[in-house]
């Protein structure tokens, strides 16, 4: 689910988080074109009014009901075109220099569709998981994000889902597929996915497997420790290291199910922004392909088939310019 939670496939790699200044523009004319008419404020899910939470959920369901813009891709709706794009480009957008900016702009396109196609008027939500990690004695599953009425439904129920084949390489972490979500607006009797797990194309429920033992990795202390890392090499290795439970891993692993699959995680993602992607601007470093040697630059072109026109990394570096035009309310 793209909605709010497949905190989607933000596999952070080859990106150096830092307090970066905006990327320079090539001309005054370009600056004028990219000037924002409005700076929107993205808010943490529980800081949004109940009215806007429900409106956001309705907008997501609206996008799921709209037909795909291009037939024959495997997507059954406009919503699933985001998942198809992510599945098809997985090897080009993870563990590479364009990882973070590509996913940032994916969020831009998704937010634009919610506003333009489904008329959502409220703030775009993000999940600050450290607020749940710091909440001692309260399980992750009791976070407001999993509320069955004003959230995205709860944990998967054991015995309600069987993997089509746990031996397929792209069906990663089969033990994380606990079961179908049976409550909330995206419960099994109301909603089906048609992509995943992995690169498979199967109709199935929204699957989760919340892992409470990983809550210790979601705290502010853990996050801030990673943000204090000085070198790019160490930072990259830490945030995407399963053993270190880096900040990218903690956007996926504690939720389990589809969210833990690098290819099809957008199918279970309910919010397009999370704390790791919203904390700061960042510099980009690293190869443009997995195991590649040519580093990306600010002029590297990123493509978004089915979703929108190509953009460069430079285009999305500055939150205060188009196509971003937003900030975060902490």
Secondary structure, DSSP 8 states (H G I E B T S, - for coil): -TTTT--TT----SEEE--------S-HHHHHHTB-S--EEEEEGGGS-HHHHHHHHHHHHHHHHS--SSTTSS-SSHHHHHHHHHHHHHHHHSSSTTHHHHHHHHHHHHHHHHHHTT---S--EEE-THHHHTSTTS-GGGSGGG-TTTSS---EEETS---S-TTSTTS--GGG--EEE-SSTT-TTT--B-SBSTT-B--B--EE---GGGGGGGSHHHHHHHHT--SHHHHHHHHT-TTTT-TTGGGTTTT-GGGG-TTTGGGG---SEEHHHHS--EEE-SBSSTT--SB--TT-EEEETTTEEEEETGGGT-TTBTTT-EEEE-
